[in-house]
Amino acid sequence: MRRSVLGLLLIGFVLLSLGLRLTAEDQPKITPKPLDMSLPEYDSQGNLLRPAGFEKWTVVGTSIGLSYSDDKDRDPKNPGMFHNVYMQPQAFDHFVRTGEFPEQTVFVVTNNPSQPTKGKDELNRKGFFAAPSTGLEVAVKDSQRFEDVWAYYMFHDKADAKNSDRTRDSEKAFPRADCHECHLEHGQTDNVFTQFYSVLTSARERHLAETGPEK
């Protein structure tokens, strides 16, 4: 009888250990924030303040004309918005070394209308450049603040996307269904679309080639 009880207890302990391990493996890996990193700030209502000075951060990738629809025909004279993506330099360095985004990583995405180069000088005849930003989107990683670890914000209204003066000073996070599910399903690394951030991923690949994985 005693052996049976001990056996059941042992089996239960093993199953519990396996369950805890699987649960932990299913969760995003949390690593401490680097020292001296610019941190997200919030107002008294818990709304995220628009990141200040992000223009001095590291640009990790740029895209143009991204669309969620296959049916939308692109006007050759208007290839769509440029999206420039910034992150804190310390978070960038941490990812390059470890392949992980530390706590309180912030991504800032600017929405810049494409503008033809023709007519801007006497040299360029074709092509486009990014005009000043008219919108701002932000992603923040913080397991202590957000149940889903990542939260997403938009500091402008889509209807007013051409008016940069309407970018708000603070914003509340989107509901989970609006952004998180898409990032969770399609983000290549920890909810992040690193497949489009060639500066970041190339730096990581060079680091691995030169030094190998960090131990």
N, C-alpha and C positions, 0 to 999 in steps of 0.2 A: 504493500500500500504506500509506504513511504517513498519507495523508488518511483512508483507511478506519479505521485505528486511532484517529486523533484523533476521527473522527466517532463511533465506538463509545464512546470515553471520554466525549465530550460528552453523548451520549444517556444513558449510565449515570449521569453526574452529575446531569442533569436529573431522571431518574426517582428517584434517591436523595433529591434535595431535595424532590420532591413527596411522597415517602413519609414523610420526616421531618416535613414540614409537616402532613400528614394525621394522623399519629400524635400530634403535639402538640395539634392541634385537638380530638382525641377525648378528651384528658385534662382533668380539672377544672382551672380556672385557679387558680394558687396566688399569693396576694398576701401580703406580710409582715404580721405582727401589728402592731397599733397599740401605741404606747408606753403604759405604765402600765395595761395590761389585765390583769385577773386571769387567771392561767393554770391549766390543769389540772395536778394533782399526782399522782404515782404512788408506790407503795411499792417495796420492794426486789425484789419479784417481778414488777414491771411492771403491777400492778393499779391501776386508777384509784381515787383516794381520793374519797369523797363530797364534792362541791363545798361549800365552807363560805361562808356569807354570801350565797348566791345570791338570797335573799329581797330583797336590796337592788338586784338587777339590774333590767333593763328587762323588763317583761311585754310580749311581742310578740303574744300571742293567747290566747284561751280558747275551749274547745269543751266540749260536754256530750253524753254518750251515744253517742260514736263506737263503731261496731261494724263488723266485717268480714263480717257475715252479714245477708242480706236477710230471713232466715226468723225471726229472733229478735223476738218480740213484746215491746214495751216496756210495762212496768207504768206506768200514768199516775201512780201514787204514787211511782214511783222512776225518774226519767228517765235514770239512769246516772251515771257519774263525770264530774265536772268535770276538765278537763285544763288547767292553767295553764302556759304556756310562758315561760321566762325566758332571756335571753342577756346577756352582758356589755354594759354601756352603750357601751364603745368599739367593740365589734364591731357593735352596732346602728348607731352613727353612721357607721361605715365602709360598711356596706351601704347606708344611706340615700344616701350621697354617690356610691358607685361601682356599686352593684348586685351586689357580690361579698362573699362571706364570707371574712375574712382567716384566715390560719393561726392555729390554736389557738382558733378560735371554739368556744364551749361552749353547748349548749342543755340546759336542765334542765326536765323535765316533771314536775309534781306530779300525783298521783292523789288527788283530793278527793271523797269521797262526797257526793252531793247530799242535802240535808236540808231538810225543809219549813219554811217561814217561819211557818206557822200554829202558834200556841201560844208563840211566842218573845216576842211582845209583844201589846198590845191593838189594834194597828193592822192588821197584815198578815193577810190571810185566805187568800191563794193565793201560789204561787211556791216557789222553792227557792233555797238559797244553798250555797256550798261549805264543807263541814265541814273540819276540819284534815286535812292530807295523810296518807295511809296508804301511800304508795308513791312511788318516785322513779326516773325514767328519764333517761338522759343521752346526748347525742350530742357527739362531739368531732371536730374537723377538724384533722388533723396529717399532712401528707404525708411528714414525716421519720420518723414513728413507725409509721404504718399504710400497708400496701401499697395499700389501696383508698381512702386519704385520710381517709375517715370511719370512725369506729368507734362502736358502740352498746352501752349498758350498762343493766342493770336492778338496782337496789339493794334489791329486795324479792322475795319469792317470791309468785307469784300465789295460792297456797293460803293465804297469810298476809296477804293484801292489806288485811284489816281491822285488822291489828295493826301500828301504826306503830313499835312498839318493835323490830320485826324488820328494820327497814331497816339494811342492812349498812354498815360503815365503808369498805369497799373492794370492788371487783368487777373481774372480768376481762371482756374484750369478748366479745360474742356472735360465734359463727361467721358467716362471710359470708352463708351461705344463710338465716340466721334473720332478719336485718334489712336488710342492705345491699342485697340484690337488690330488695326491695320499695321502699326509698327511691330506688334508682336508677331504677326503672321509673315510680314514681308521684310522686316529689317534683318540684315545679314548677321549683325553682331549685337547682341544685347539690346534689341529693340531699335537699333540705329541702322540707317540705310548706308552702311559703309561701302556698299557696292558702287555708290556714286561719289565717294569721297576719296579720289585717287591720290591726293596729296598725303592724306593720313595713312592709307593702306600701303602706299609705296614706301613711306618712311618706315613702317613696321616691317615690311619685307626686307628692306636694306639692313635694318637692325638685326633681324634673324640671320641673314646671310653673313653678317660680319661677326656677330657675337654668339649666336645661338639663343635658345629660349632662356629667359631669366629663371634662376632656380631659387 
